[in-house]
Amino acid sequence: MSGYVAKTLASEEEIVHRANFNWTYSFFPVMWFVLGASGLVFFAYLQLVELLPYSDLRVGWWFAGVGAFSGSIILINHLIILITTEIVVTSFRFVYKTGLVSRNTQEVSLNKIEEITLHQTVFGRLLGFGKLVLRGTGVGVITLPDLDNPINLRRIIENTKSNLRTTRNNEDD
C-alpha cells in the first residue's frame, strides 16, 4: 500500500475503499493515440509491402510522425493522471488527490459531508459511470471525474459515515 493517502493515515485510520476510473474515462486519449499511430502503420505498409520509395512518402511520413507523437503525448499525459490520482474513503475522511510534481488534495472528514450529488447520463447508466459532487462544511465542493460505479462509492461513503457516528455514540456512552 503506497501513495499519499497511505502515508497520511492516522493511527487508527484505515482505507475502506479506493475508487476507480471507468474505462470510458480513457476512451478518447486511447483513441487519439490509435489514430496517431495508425498513420505510421499505414506508411510502413506502403513502404515495406507495396514497396513504394521513401522519397514518394516523405511528406506523409512527417505528418504520420507528428500525429503519432501528438497521440503519444496525449496518452502519456492521461496515464500520468490515472497513476497519480487517488480517490479514497478512509474510516475517518474522504481524500481526492491529484498531481505528480505538484500535489493538489481535497480532503473532508466524513462527518462534515453534508450532501453527495450524483450526475449520471443515460450512457453513464448504461456503461456504469458517473460523477459525484461532495459538499461539506468548511470545504466547499469536491467534484470527482467519471468514476466506475458511483452509486457504490456513494453507498460506501454513507455506510462509513454511519459506522463513524455509531462508534462515536458508543464511545460517548
VENRA-V588887 format. One record per residue. N is the residue number from 1. RES is the residue in three letters. SS is DSSP state (H for helix, E for strand, - for the rest). PHI is phi as a letter, one per 40 degrees, with the letter a starting at -180 (* if undefined). D_FIRST is the distance of its C-alpha to the first C-alpha in Angstrom with 2 decimals. Layout:
# VENRA-V588887
{{N & RES & SS & PHI & D_FIRST} {N & RES & SS & PHI & D_FIRST}}
This chain:
# VENRA-V588887
{{1 & MET & - & * & 0.00} {2 & SER & - & b & 3.77} {3 & GLY & - & h & 6.98} {4 & TYR & H & d & 9.84} {5 & VAL & H & c & 9.21} {6 & ALA & H & c & 6.40} {7 & LYS & H & c & 9.03} {8 & THR & - & b & 11.83} {9 & LEU & - & c & 11.39} {10 & ALA & - & c & 14.70} {11 & SER & - & d & 15.46} {12 & GLU & - & b & 15.90} {13 & GLU & - & c & 13.82} {14 & GLU & - & b & 11.14} {15 & ILE & E & c & 9.78} {16 & VAL & E & c & 12.65} {17 & HIS & E & a & 12.47} {18 & ARG & E & b & 11.32} {19 & ALA & - & c & 14.62} {20 & ASN & - & b & 15.60} {21 & PHE & E & c & 18.58} {22 & ASN & - & c & 21.57} {23 & TRP & H & d & 23.00} {24 & THR & H & c & 26.00} {25 & TYR & H & c & 24.11} {26 & SER & H & c & 24.08} {27 & PHE & H & d & 27.61} {28 & PHE & H & c & 29.66} {29 & PRO & H & c & 27.69} {30 & VAL & H & c & 27.75} {31 & MET & H & c & 31.40} {32 & TRP & H & c & 32.33} {33 & PHE & H & c & 30.80} {34 & VAL & H & c & 32.70} {35 & LEU & H & c & 35.87} {36 & GLY & H & c & 35.60} {37 & ALA & H & c & 35.06} {38 & SER & H & c & 37.81} {39 & GLY & H & c & 40.44} {40 & LEU & H & c & 39.53} {41 & VAL & H & c & 39.73} {42 & PHE & H & c & 43.06} {43 & PHE & H & c & 44.61} {44 & ALA & H & c & 43.40} {45 & TYR & H & c & 45.15} {46 & LEU & H & c & 48.29} {47 & GLN & H & c & 48.46} {48 & LEU & H & c & 47.49} {49 & VAL & - & c & 48.93} {50 & GLU & - & c & 51.71} {51 & LEU & - & f & 52.52} {52 & LEU & - & c & 53.10} {53 & PRO & - & c & 53.39} {54 & TYR & H & d & 50.80} {55 & SER & H & c & 53.53} {56 & ASP & H & c & 53.94} {57 & LEU & H & b & 50.22} {58 & ARG & H & d & 49.35} {59 & VAL & H & c & 49.00} {60 & GLY & H & c & 46.95} {61 & TRP & H & c & 44.57} {62 & TRP & H & c & 44.08} {63 & PHE & H & c & 43.35} {64 & ALA & H & c & 41.01} {65 & GLY & H & c & 39.18} {66 & VAL & H & c & 38.84} {67 & GLY & H & c & 37.61} {68 & ALA & H & c & 35.02} {69 & PHE & H & c & 33.87} {70 & SER & H & c & 33.65} {71 & GLY & H & c & 31.75} {72 & SER & H & c & 29.28} {73 & ILE & H & c & 28.76} {74 & ILE & H & c & 28.22} {75 & LEU & H & c & 25.67} {76 & ILE & H & c & 23.76} {77 & ASN & H & d & 23.75} {78 & HIS & H & c & 22.48} {79 & LEU & H & c & 19.64} {80 & ILE & H & c & 18.58} {81 & ILE & H & c & 18.72} {82 & LEU & H & c & 16.65} {83 & ILE & H & c & 13.86} {84 & THR & H & c & 13.91} {85 & THR & - & c & 14.45} {86 & GLU & E & b & 12.14} {87 & ILE & E & b & 13.97} {88 & VAL & E & b & 12.40} {89 & VAL & E & b & 14.30} {90 & THR & E & b & 13.37} {91 & SER & - & c & 15.86} {92 & PHE & - & b & 17.85} {93 & ARG & E & a & 17.47} {94 & PHE & E & b & 17.07} {95 & VAL & E & b & 15.41} {96 & TYR & E & b & 16.52} {97 & LYS & E & b & 15.49} {98 & THR & E & b & 17.22} {99 & GLY & - & h & 18.23} {100 & LEU & - & b & 17.62} {101 & VAL & - & c & 20.15} {102 & SER & - & c & 21.08} {103 & ARG & - & b & 18.72} {104 & ASN & E & b & 19.98} {105 & THR & E & b & 18.37} {106 & GLN & E & b & 20.09} {107 & GLU & E & b & 19.11} {108 & VAL & E & a & 21.26} {109 & SER & E & c & 21.41} {110 & LEU & H & d & 21.75} {111 & ASN & H & c & 25.16} {112 & LYS & H & c & 26.32} {113 & ILE & E & c & 25.84} {114 & GLU & E & c & 29.43} {115 & GLU & E & a & 29.45} {116 & ILE & E & b & 27.34} {117 & THR & E & b & 29.37} {118 & LEU & E & b & 28.81} {119 & HIS & E & b & 30.40} {120 & GLN & - & a & 30.78} {121 & THR & - & c & 33.51} {122 & VAL & H & c & 35.36} {123 & PHE & H & c & 33.32} {124 & GLY & H & c & 30.13} {125 & ARG & H & c & 31.30} {126 & LEU & H & c & 32.29} {127 & LEU & H & b & 29.13} {128 & GLY & - & g & 26.67} {129 & PHE & E & b & 25.51} {130 & GLY & E & a & 26.37} {131 & LYS & E & b & 25.72} {132 & LEU & E & b & 24.96} {133 & VAL & E & b & 26.49} {134 & LEU & E & b & 25.46} {135 & ARG & E & b & 28.11} {136 & GLY & E & b & 27.65} {137 & THR & - & c & 29.69} {138 & GLY & - & g & 29.55} {139 & VAL & - & b & 26.95} {140 & GLY & E & g & 29.14} {141 & VAL & E & b & 27.76} {142 & ILE & E & b & 24.34} {143 & THR & E & b & 25.08} {144 & LEU & - & c & 22.37} {145 & PRO & - & c & 23.03} {146 & ASP & - & d & 23.73} {147 & LEU & E & b & 21.00} {148 & ASP & E & c & 20.89} {149 & ASN & - & f & 22.51} {150 & PRO & H & c & 22.96} {151 & ILE & H & c & 24.96} {152 & ASN & H & c & 22.10} {153 & LEU & H & c & 19.92} {154 & ARG & H & c & 23.00} {155 & ARG & H & c & 23.46} {156 & ILE & H & c & 19.94} {157 & ILE & H & c & 20.56} {158 & GLU & H & c & 24.00} {159 & ASN & H & c & 22.99} {160 & THR & H & c & 20.36} {161 & LYS & H & d & 23.13} {162 & SER & H & c & 25.54} {163 & ASN & H & c & 23.43} {164 & LEU & H & c & 23.05} {165 & ARG & H & c & 26.84} {166 & THR & H & c & 27.61} {167 & THR & H & c & 25.61} {168 & ARG & H & c & 27.33} {169 & ASN & H & c & 30.70} {170 & ASN & H & c & 30.34} {171 & GLU & H & c & 29.56} {172 & ASP & H & c & 32.65} {173 & ASP & - & c & 34.89}}
